[in-house]
Amino acid sequence: SCAVVTNKPEQLACLLLEQLDLSALFATVVGGDTLSVCKPSPEPLWHALGSLGAAAGVMIGDSGVDAQAAYDAGIPFVVYEEGYEAEGCAPSKIAAGFRDFAHLSSVLTAIAR
């Protein structure tokens, strides 16, 4: 299962996913206003994992805030290198990276090994 964890308001994130016809791909959405804290706190990631009933996961993101949240949550971080603030990610916090979504599956498979 997949989740969206964003610092945007939860209602706005859900609306965007619906308008893009992507909401069926995500079992849960955690927005910046879902909890009392947001990324880079690890709490939203832990909340998403708990909502999914998952003991572990992988964070896919495009910013230093995403990388820090994943690092502090103790989960691998995969950076979308063409994203919003990818250059702001500390290399020490990145498990893998990708530029083309066609390669994402193979990147995630490699991390799982």
The first five atom37 places (N, CA, C, CB, O) and aatype in JSON, in Angstrom:
{
  "aatype": [15, 4, 0, 19, 19, 16, 2, 11, 14, 6, 5, 10, 0, 4, 10, 10, 10, 6, 5, 10, 3, 10, 15, 0, 10, 13, 0, 16, 19, 19, 7, 7, 3, 16, 10, 15, 19, 4, 11, 14, 15, 14, 6, 14, 10, 17, 8, 0, 10, 7, 15, 10, 7, 0, 0, 0, 7, 19, 12, 9, 7, 3, 15, 7, 19, 3, 0, 5, 0, 0, 18, 3, 0, 7, 9, 14, 13, 19, 19, 18, 6, 6, 7, 18, 6, 0, 6, 7, 4, 0, 14, 15, 11, 9, 0, 0, 7, 13, 1, 3, 13, 0, 8, 10, 15, 15, 19, 10, 16, 0, 9, 0, 1],
  "atom_mask": [
    [1, 1, 1, 1, 1],
    [1, 1, 1, 1, 1],
    [1, 1, 1, 1, 1],
    [1, 1, 1, 1, 1],
    [1, 1, 1, 1, 1],
    [1, 1, 1, 1, 1],
    [1, 1, 1, 1, 1],
    [1, 1, 1, 1, 1],
    [1, 1, 1, 1, 1],
    [1, 1, 1, 1, 1],
    [1, 1, 1, 1, 1],
    [1, 1, 1, 1, 1],
    [1, 1, 1, 1, 1],
    [1, 1, 1, 1, 1],
    [1, 1, 1, 1, 1],
    [1, 1, 1, 1, 1],
    [1, 1, 1, 1, 1],
    [1, 1, 1, 1, 1],
    [1, 1, 1, 1, 1],
    [1, 1, 1, 1, 1],
    [1, 1, 1, 1, 1],
    [1, 1, 1, 1, 1],
    [1, 1, 1, 1, 1],
    [1, 1, 1, 1, 1],
    [1, 1, 1, 1, 1],
    [1, 1, 1, 1, 1],
    [1, 1, 1, 1, 1],
    [1, 1, 1, 1, 1],
    [1, 1, 1, 1, 1],
    [1, 1, 1, 1, 1],
    [1, 1, 1, 0, 1],
    [1, 1, 1, 0, 1],
    [1, 1, 1, 1, 1],
    [1, 1, 1, 1, 1],
    [1, 1, 1, 1, 1],
    [1, 1, 1, 1, 1],
    [1, 1, 1, 1, 1],
    [1, 1, 1, 1, 1],
    [1, 1, 1, 1, 1],
    [1, 1, 1, 1, 1],
    [1, 1, 1, 1, 1],
    [1, 1, 1, 1, 1],
    [1, 1, 1, 1, 1],
    [1, 1, 1, 1, 1],
    [1, 1, 1, 1, 1],
    [1, 1, 1, 1, 1],
    [1, 1, 1, 1, 1],
    [1, 1, 1, 1, 1],
    [1, 1, 1, 1, 1],
    [1, 1, 1, 0, 1],
    [1, 1, 1, 1, 1],
    [1, 1, 1, 1, 1],
    [1, 1, 1, 0, 1],
    [1, 1, 1, 1, 1],
    [1, 1, 1, 1, 1],
    [1, 1, 1, 1, 1],
    [1, 1, 1, 0, 1],
    [1, 1, 1, 1, 1],
    [1, 1, 1, 1, 1],
    [1, 1, 1, 1, 1],
    [1, 1, 1, 0, 1],
    [1, 1, 1, 1, 1],
    [1, 1, 1, 1, 1],
    [1, 1, 1, 0, 1],
    [1, 1, 1, 1, 1],
    [1, 1, 1, 1, 1],
    [1, 1, 1, 1, 1],
    [1, 1, 1, 1, 1],
    [1, 1, 1, 1, 1],
    [1, 1, 1, 1, 1],
    [1, 1, 1, 1, 1],
    [1, 1, 1, 1, 1],
    [1, 1, 1, 1, 1],
    [1, 1, 1, 0, 1],
    [1, 1, 1, 1, 1],
    [1, 1, 1, 1, 1],
    [1, 1, 1, 1, 1],
    [1, 1, 1, 1, 1],
    [1, 1, 1, 1, 1],
    [1, 1, 1, 1, 1],
    [1, 1, 1, 1, 1],
    [1, 1, 1, 1, 1],
    [1, 1, 1, 0, 1],
    [1, 1, 1, 1, 1],
    [1, 1, 1, 1, 1],
    [1, 1, 1, 1, 1],
    [1, 1, 1, 1, 1],
    [1, 1, 1, 0, 1],
    [1, 1, 1, 1, 1],
    [1, 1, 1, 1, 1],
    [1, 1, 1, 1, 1],
    [1, 1, 1, 1, 1],
    [1, 1, 1, 1, 1],
    [1, 1, 1, 1, 1],
    [1, 1, 1, 1, 1],
    [1, 1, 1, 1, 1],
    [1, 1, 1, 0, 1],
    [1, 1, 1, 1, 1],
    [1, 1, 1, 1, 1],
    [1, 1, 1, 1, 1],
    [1, 1, 1, 1, 1],
    [1, 1, 1, 1, 1],
    [1, 1, 1, 1, 1],
    [1, 1, 1, 1, 1],
    [1, 1, 1, 1, 1],
    [1, 1, 1, 1, 1],
    [1, 1, 1, 1, 1],
    [1, 1, 1, 1, 1],
    [1, 1, 1, 1, 1],
    [1, 1, 1, 1, 1],
    [1, 1, 1, 1, 1],
    [1, 1, 1, 1, 1],
    [1, 1, 1, 1, 1]
  ],
  "atom_positions": [
    [[0.83, -1.19, 0.0], [0.0, 0.0, 0.0], [0.87, 1.24, 0.0], [-0.94, 0.01, 1.21], [2.02, 1.22, 0.43]],
    [[0.29, 2.32, -0.49], [1.01, 3.59, -0.59], [0.25, 4.68, 0.14], [1.22, 3.99, -2.07], [-0.97, 4.62, 0.3]],
    [[1.0, 5.68, 0.58], [0.42, 6.85, 1.25], [1.06, 8.1, 0.68], [0.63, 6.77, 2.79], [2.16, 8.06, 0.12]],
    [[0.37, 9.2, 0.83], [0.93, 10.51, 0.53], [1.16, 11.2, 1.86], [-0.03, 11.37, -0.41], [0.27, 11.24, 2.71]],
    [[2.36, 11.73, 2.05], [2.68, 12.54, 3.22], [3.18, 13.87, 2.68], [3.74, 11.84, 4.16], [4.23, 13.94, 2.05]],
    [[2.43, 14.91, 2.94], [2.75, 16.23, 2.41], [2.59, 17.28, 3.49], [1.85, 16.56, 1.21], [1.89, 17.06, 4.48]],
    [[3.22, 18.41, 3.31], [3.02, 19.52, 4.23], [1.88, 20.43, 3.76], [4.31, 20.33, 4.38], [1.55, 21.41, 4.43]],
    [[1.29, 20.12, 2.62], [0.11, 20.84, 2.14], [-1.08, 20.41, 2.99], [-0.15, 20.57, 0.6], [-1.06, 19.33, 3.58]],
    [[-2.12, 21.24, 3.06], [-3.31, 20.83, 3.82], [-3.89, 19.52, 3.28], [-4.38, 21.93, 3.77], [-3.93, 19.3, 2.07]],
    [[-4.33, 18.65, 4.19], [-4.84, 17.33, 3.8], [-5.97, 17.42, 2.79], [-5.31, 16.59, 5.04], [-5.98, 16.69, 1.8]],
    [[-6.93, 18.31, 3.02], [-8.07, 18.43, 2.11], [-7.63, 18.83, 0.71], [-9.07, 19.46, 2.65], [-8.16, 18.31, -0.28]],
    [[-6.67, 19.73, 0.6], [-6.15, 20.15, -0.7], [-5.43, 19.0, -1.4], [-5.19, 21.34, -0.53], [-5.6, 18.81, -2.6]],
    [[-4.64, 18.24, -0.65], [-3.93, 17.09, -1.22], [-4.92, 16.05, -1.74], [-3.0, 16.45, -0.18], [-4.74, 15.51, -2.83]],
    [[-5.96, 15.78, -0.97], [-6.98, 14.8, -1.4], [-7.7, 15.29, -2.65], [-8.0, 14.55, -0.27], [-7.96, 14.51, -3.56]],
    [[-8.03, 16.57, -2.7], [-8.7, 17.14, -3.87], [-7.83, 17.02, -5.11], [-9.05, 18.6, -3.62], [-8.31, 16.65, -6.18]],
    [[-6.54, 17.32, -4.97], [-5.62, 17.22, -6.1], [-5.51, 15.78, -6.6], [-4.24, 17.75, -5.71], [-5.54, 15.53, -7.8]],
    [[-5.39, 14.83, -5.67], [-5.32, 13.42, -6.06], [-6.59, 12.99, -6.79], [-5.09, 12.54, -4.83], [-6.53, 12.24, -7.76]],
    [[-7.74, 13.46, -6.33], [-9.01, 13.14, -7.0], [-9.05, 13.73, -8.4], [-10.2, 13.66, -6.18], [-9.44, 13.05, -9.35]],
    [[-8.65, 15.0, -8.53], [-8.69, 15.67, -9.83], [-7.73, 15.03, -10.83], [-8.37, 17.14, -9.67], [-7.99, 15.04, -12.04]],
    [[-6.64, 14.47, -10.34], [-5.67, 13.8, -11.21], [-6.01, 12.32, -11.39], [-4.27, 13.94, -10.64], [-5.28, 11.59, -12.06]],
    [[-7.12, 11.89, -10.8], [-7.57, 10.5, -10.86], [-6.52, 9.54, -10.3], [-7.9, 10.12, -12.3], [-6.28, 8.46, -10.84]],
    [[-5.89, 9.96, -9.19], [-4.84, 9.16, -8.55], [-5.23, 8.69, -7.15], [-3.57, 9.96, -8.47], [-4.49, 7.92, -6.53]],
    [[-6.36, 9.14, -6.64], [-6.69, 8.84, -5.25], [-6.81, 7.35, -4.96], [-7.98, 9.52, -4.89], [-6.55, 6.93, -3.83]],
    [[-7.18, 6.55, -5.93], [-7.3, 5.11, -5.71], [-5.94, 4.44, -5.47], [-7.99, 4.46, -6.9], [-5.89, 3.31, -4.97]],
    [[-4.85, 5.12, -5.82], [-3.52, 4.55, -5.65], [-2.99, 4.69, -4.23], [-2.56, 5.22, -6.6], [-2.01, 4.04, -3.86]],
    [[-3.64, 5.52, -3.42], [-3.12, 5.82, -2.09], [-4.15, 5.48, -1.02], [-2.73, 7.31, -1.98], [-5.29, 5.96, -1.05]],
    [[-3.75, 4.63, -0.09], [-4.64, 4.18, 0.97], [-4.85, 5.25, 2.04], [-4.09, 2.93, 1.61], [-5.87, 5.24, 2.73]],
    [[-3.91, 6.16, 2.18], [-4.03, 7.21, 3.19], [-3.3, 8.46, 2.71], [-3.46, 6.73, 4.55], [-2.36, 8.4, 1.92]],
    [[-3.76, 9.59, 3.22], [-3.13, 10.89, 2.96], [-2.91, 11.56, 4.3], [-4.0, 11.78, 2.0], [-3.84, 11.71, 5.09]],
    [[-1.68, 11.98, 4.54], [-1.34, 12.72, 5.75], [-0.89, 14.11, 5.3], [-0.21, 11.99, 6.6], [0.13, 14.26, 4.63]],
    [[-1.66, 15.1, 5.68], [-1.35, 16.48, 5.3], [-0.62, 17.22, 6.39], [0.0, 0.0, 0.0], [-0.43, 16.71, 7.5]],
    [[-0.21, 18.42, 6.08], [0.49, 19.24, 7.05], [-0.37, 19.63, 8.23], [0.0, 0.0, 0.0], [0.14, 20.03, 9.28]],
    [[-1.68, 19.51, 8.07], [-2.61, 19.83, 9.15], [-3.27, 18.59, 9.76], [-3.67, 20.77, 8.63], [-4.18, 18.72, 10.58]],
    [[-2.84, 17.41, 9.37], [-3.42, 16.17, 9.92], [-3.01, 15.98, 11.37], [-2.98, 14.95, 9.08], [-3.82, 15.59, 12.21]],
    [[-1.75, 16.26, 11.66], [-1.2, 16.14, 13.02], [-0.81, 17.51, 13.52], [0.02, 15.17, 13.05], [-0.96, 18.5, 12.8]],
    [[-0.32, 17.58, 14.72], [0.13, 18.87, 15.26], [1.53, 19.24, 14.76], [0.11, 18.84, 16.78], [2.0, 20.36, 14.99]],
    [[2.2, 18.3, 14.09], [3.52, 18.55, 13.52], [3.52, 18.11, 12.06], [4.63, 17.8, 14.32], [2.67, 17.32, 11.64]],
    [[4.47, 18.62, 11.29], [4.59, 18.2, 9.9], [6.07, 17.93, 9.6], [4.01, 19.28, 8.92], [6.93, 18.13, 10.45]],
    [[6.35, 17.47, 8.38], [7.74, 17.21, 7.99], [8.54, 18.5, 8.15], [7.84, 16.66, 6.51], [8.03, 19.57, 7.81]],
    [[9.76, 18.43, 8.65], [10.65, 17.29, 8.71], [10.51, 16.39, 9.93], [12.02, 17.78, 8.65], [11.31, 15.47, 10.1]],
    [[9.52, 16.61, 10.76], [9.28, 15.68, 11.86], [8.99, 14.29, 11.27], [8.1, 16.16, 12.77], [8.33, 14.2, 10.23]],
    [[9.46, 13.24, 11.9], [9.15, 11.89, 11.42], [7.72, 11.46, 11.74], [10.12, 10.9, 12.02], [7.23, 10.47, 11.18]],
    [[7.04, 12.17, 12.62], [5.69, 11.78, 13.07], [4.71, 11.53, 11.91], [5.13, 12.84, 13.97], [3.99, 10.54, 11.95]],
    [[4.65, 12.4, 10.88], [3.71, 12.12, 9.79], [4.02, 10.82, 9.05], [3.73, 13.27, 8.81], [3.1, 10.14, 8.59]],
    [[5.29, 10.47, 8.93], [5.65, 9.21, 8.28], [5.23, 8.03, 9.14], [7.17, 9.16, 7.99], [4.69, 7.05, 8.64]],
    [[5.48, 8.12, 10.42], [5.07, 7.05, 11.33], [3.54, 6.91, 11.33], [5.58, 7.32, 12.76], [3.02, 5.8, 11.37]],
    [[2.84, 8.04, 11.29], [1.38, 8.02, 11.24], [0.9, 7.32, 9.97], [0.81, 9.46, 11.31], [-0.03, 6.5, 10.01]],
    [[1.52, 7.64, 8.83], [1.15, 7.0, 7.56], [1.42, 5.5, 7.62], [1.93, 7.63, 6.38], [0.57, 4.71, 7.21]],
    [[2.58, 5.11, 8.11], [2.89, 3.68, 8.23], [1.88, 2.97, 9.12], [4.31, 3.49, 8.8], [1.42, 1.88, 8.8]],
    [[1.52, 3.61, 10.23], [0.52, 3.03, 11.13], [-0.84, 2.89, 10.46], [0.0, 0.0, 0.0], [-1.53, 1.89, 10.65]],
    [[-1.21, 3.89, 9.68], [-2.49, 3.84, 8.96], [-2.51, 2.73, 7.93], [-2.77, 5.18, 8.28], [-3.55, 2.14, 7.64]],
    [[-1.33, 2.43, 7.37], [-1.22, 1.36, 6.39], [-1.06, -0.01, 7.05], [-0.04, 1.62, 5.47], [-1.15, -1.04, 6.38]],
    [[-0.82, -0.02, 8.35], [-0.57, -1.27, 9.05], [0.8, -1.84, 8.69], [0.0, 0.0, 0.0], [1.01, -3.06, 8.72]],
    [[1.72, -0.95, 8.35], [3.05, -1.37, 7.89], [4.09, -1.13, 8.98], [3.45, -0.61, 6.61], [4.05, -0.12, 9.68]],
    [[4.99, -2.07, 9.13], [6.08, -1.93, 10.1], [7.26, -1.17, 9.5], [6.54, -3.3, 10.59], [8.09, -0.62, 10.23]],
    [[7.34, -1.15, 8.16], [8.45, -0.5, 7.48], [7.95, 0.09, 6.17], [9.62, -1.49, 7.24], [6.86, -0.24, 5.7]],
    [[8.76, 0.95, 5.59], [8.39, 1.57, 4.32], [9.57, 2.25, 3.69], [0.0, 0.0, 0.0], [10.7, 2.17, 4.18]],
    [[9.31, 2.94, 2.6], [10.29, 3.74, 1.88], [9.66, 5.09, 1.61], [10.76, 3.04, 0.54], [8.49, 5.16, 1.22]],
    [[10.4, 6.15, 1.8], [9.93, 7.5, 1.5], [10.48, 7.9, 0.15], [10.36, 8.51, 2.61], [11.69, 7.84, -0.08]],
    [[9.6, 8.31, -0.75], [10.0, 8.86, -2.04], [9.68, 10.34, -2.0], [9.27, 8.15, -3.25], [8.54, 10.73, -1.75]],
    [[10.68, 11.16, -2.23], [10.46, 12.6, -2.14], [11.43, 13.38, -2.99], [0.0, 0.0, 0.0], [12.19, 12.83, -3.78]],
    [[11.36, 14.7, -2.81], [12.17, 15.57, -3.67], [12.75, 16.77, -2.94], [11.35, 16.04, -4.82], [13.07, 17.78, -3.57]],
    [[12.9, 16.66, -1.62], [13.43, 17.81, -0.89], [14.21, 17.38, 0.34], [12.3, 18.75, -0.49], [14.11, 16.24, 0.8]],
    [[14.98, 18.31, 0.84], [15.72, 18.08, 2.07], [14.8, 17.81, 3.25], [0.0, 0.0, 0.0], [15.14, 17.06, 4.16]],
    [[13.63, 18.43, 3.24], [12.64, 18.2, 4.3], [12.19, 16.74, 4.27], [11.41, 19.15, 4.13], [12.07, 16.1, 5.31]],
    [[11.94, 16.21, 3.06], [11.55, 14.8, 2.92], [12.67, 13.89, 3.39], [11.19, 14.49, 1.46], [12.43, 12.92, 4.11]],
    [[13.9, 14.2, 2.97], [15.05, 13.38, 3.34], [15.24, 13.35, 4.86], [16.32, 13.9, 2.66], [15.51, 12.29, 5.44]],
    [[15.1, 14.5, 5.49], [15.28, 14.57, 6.95], [14.18, 13.79, 7.67], [15.27, 16.04, 7.43], [14.46, 13.08, 8.64]],
    [[12.94, 13.9, 7.2], [11.84, 13.17, 7.82], [12.08, 11.66, 7.73], [10.5, 13.53, 7.16], [11.9, 10.94, 8.72]],
    [[12.49, 11.19, 6.56], [12.76, 9.76, 6.38], [13.91, 9.31, 7.27], [13.08, 9.46, 4.91], [13.83, 8.27, 7.93]],
    [[14.97, 10.1, 7.28], [16.14, 9.77, 8.1], [15.75, 9.64, 9.57], [17.25, 10.84, 7.93], [16.1, 8.67, 10.24]],
    [[15.01, 10.63, 10.06], [14.61, 10.62, 11.47], [13.59, 9.52, 11.77], [14.03, 11.98, 11.86], [13.5, 9.04, 12.9]],
    [[12.82, 9.12, 10.75], [11.86, 8.03, 10.92], [12.52, 6.66, 10.83], [10.75, 8.13, 9.88], [11.92, 5.65, 11.18]],
    [[13.77, 6.63, 10.36], [14.49, 5.37, 10.24], [14.09, 4.56, 9.03], [0.0, 0.0, 0.0], [14.17, 3.33, 9.04]],
    [[13.64, 5.24, 7.97], [13.27, 4.53, 6.75], [14.09, 5.05, 5.57], [11.75, 4.69, 6.46], [14.5, 6.21, 5.56]],
    [[14.34, 4.2, 4.58], [15.13, 4.62, 3.41], [14.44, 5.76, 2.66], [15.36, 3.44, 2.48], [13.22, 5.82, 2.57]],
    [[15.26, 6.65, 2.11], [14.77, 7.78, 1.32], [15.24, 7.65, -0.12], [15.24, 9.13, 1.92], [16.44, 7.49, -0.38]],
    [[14.31, 7.72, -1.05], [14.59, 7.69, -2.48], [14.24, 9.07, -3.03], [13.8, 6.55, -3.22], [13.09, 9.52, -2.9]],
    [[15.21, 9.74, -3.63], [14.98, 11.09, -4.12], [14.64, 11.1, -5.61], [16.22, 11.96, -3.87], [15.3, 10.45, -6.42]],
    [[13.59, 11.85, -5.95], [13.27, 12.13, -7.35], [14.16, 13.29, -7.74], [11.71, 12.45, -7.57], [13.91, 14.43, -7.34]],
    [[15.19, 13.02, -8.51], [16.26, 13.98, -8.79], [15.83, 15.16, -9.64], [17.38, 13.28, -9.46], [16.56, 16.14, -9.74]],
    [[14.67, 15.09, -10.26], [14.15, 16.2, -11.07], [13.12, 17.01, -10.28], [13.53, 15.67, -12.37], [12.44, 17.86, -10.85]],
    [[13.01, 16.73, -9.0], [11.97, 17.33, -8.18], [12.27, 18.72, -7.68], [0.0, 0.0, 0.0], [13.29, 19.33, -8.0]],
    [[11.35, 19.2, -6.89], [11.28, 20.56, -6.34], [12.6, 21.07, -5.77], [10.23, 20.61, -5.29], [13.06, 22.14, -6.14]],
    [[13.19, 20.32, -4.87], [14.4, 20.77, -4.17], [15.38, 19.62, -3.97], [14.03, 21.39, -2.8], [16.0, 19.49, -2.92]],
    [[15.5, 18.78, -4.99], [16.32, 17.58, -4.87], [17.77, 17.89, -4.5], [16.29, 16.8, -6.17], [18.4, 17.14, -3.77]],
    [[18.28, 19.0, -5.01], [19.68, 19.34, -4.72], [19.89, 19.69, -3.25], [20.11, 20.52, -5.58], [21.04, 19.74, -2.79]],
    [[18.82, 19.91, -2.5], [18.93, 20.22, -1.08], [19.0, 18.99, -0.19], [0.0, 0.0, 0.0], [19.07, 19.11, 1.03]],
    [[19.0, 17.81, -0.79], [19.06, 16.57, -0.02], [20.5, 16.2, 0.3], [18.38, 15.42, -0.78], [21.34, 16.13, -0.6]],
    [[20.78, 15.97, 1.56], [22.13, 15.55, 1.97], [22.39, 14.15, 1.43], [22.29, 15.58, 3.52], [21.59, 13.24, 1.68]],
    [[23.49, 13.96, 0.7], [23.8, 12.63, 0.15], [23.78, 11.52, 1.19], [25.15, 12.66, -0.51], [23.43, 10.38, 0.88]],
    [[24.17, 11.83, 2.42], [24.21, 10.82, 3.47], [22.81, 10.32, 3.86], [24.91, 11.37, 4.7], [22.69, 9.29, 4.53]],
    [[21.77, 11.03, 3.45], [20.4, 10.64, 3.8], [19.67, 9.97, 2.64], [19.62, 11.86, 4.25], [18.5, 9.62, 2.77]],
    [[20.35, 9.77, 1.51], [19.72, 9.23, 0.31], [20.12, 7.77, 0.11], [20.11, 10.06, -0.93], [21.31, 7.44, 0.04]],
    [[19.12, 6.89, 0.03], [19.38, 5.47, -0.24], [19.54, 5.24, -1.74], [18.24, 4.59, 0.32], [20.33, 4.4, -2.16]],
    [[18.79, 6.0, -2.54], [18.84, 5.86, -4.0], [18.17, 7.08, -4.62], [18.14, 4.54, -4.48], [17.52, 7.87, -3.94]],
    [[18.35, 7.22, -5.92], [17.72, 8.31, -6.64], [17.27, 7.86, -8.02], [0.0, 0.0, 0.0], [17.73, 6.83, -8.52]],
    [[16.37, 8.63, -8.62], [15.91, 8.33, -9.97], [15.48, 9.63, -10.65], [14.74, 7.31, -9.95], [15.1, 10.6, -9.99]],
    [[15.54, 9.63, -11.97], [15.13, 10.79, -12.77], [13.91, 10.48, -13.63], [16.28, 11.25, -13.65], [13.23, 11.4, -14.09]],
    [[13.63, 9.21, -13.85], [12.56, 8.78, -14.74], [11.68, 7.8, -13.98], [13.14, 8.14, -16.06], [12.17, 6.79, -13.47]],
    [[10.39, 8.08, -13.91], [9.48, 7.21, -13.16], [9.43, 5.8, -13.72], [8.09, 7.8, -13.16], [9.01, 4.88, -13.02]],
    [[9.85, 5.61, -14.95], [9.9, 4.26, -15.52], [10.93, 3.4, -14.78], [10.25, 4.33, -17.02], [10.86, 2.17, -14.84]],
    [[11.88, 4.02, -14.09], [12.93, 3.3, -13.37], [12.62, 3.11, -11.88], [14.24, 4.02, -13.52], [13.37, 2.44, -11.18]],
    [[11.53, 3.7, -11.4], [11.24, 3.65, -9.97], [11.09, 2.23, -9.44], [9.97, 4.43, -9.69], [11.61, 1.92, -8.36]],
    [[10.41, 1.38, -10.16], [10.21, 0.0, -9.71], [11.53, -0.72, -9.5], [9.37, -0.77, -10.7], [11.7, -1.4, -8.49]],
    [[12.46, -0.57, -10.42], [13.76, -1.24, -10.28], [14.56, -0.64, -9.12], [14.56, -1.13, -11.59], [15.3, -1.36, -8.45]],
    [[14.44, 0.66, -8.89], [15.13, 1.3, -7.76], [14.58, 0.75, -6.44], [14.96, 2.86, -7.81], [15.34, 0.43, -5.53]],
    [[13.26, 0.64, -6.34], [12.66, 0.1, -5.11], [13.0, -1.37, -4.91], [11.15, 0.28, -5.15], [13.2, -1.8, -3.77]],
    [[13.07, -2.13, -5.99], [13.45, -3.53, -5.89], [14.89, -3.65, -5.38], [13.31, -4.23, -7.26], [15.17, -4.51, -4.55]],
    [[15.78, -2.81, -5.86], [17.17, -2.83, -5.42], [17.3, -2.49, -3.93], [18.01, -1.86, -6.26], [18.13, -3.08, -3.24]],
    [[16.51, -1.56, -3.45], [16.56, -1.19, -2.04], [16.05, -2.35, -1.17], [15.72, 0.08, -1.79], [16.57, -2.56, -0.07]],
    [[15.07, -3.07, -1.65], [14.49, -4.17, -0.86], [15.44, -5.35, -0.69], [13.22, -4.65, -1.52], [15.22, -6.19, 0.18]],
    [[16.48, -5.41, -1.48], [17.4, -6.54, -1.39], [18.33, -6.44, -0.23], [18.2, -6.65, -2.63], [19.17, -7.32, -0.03]]
  ]
}
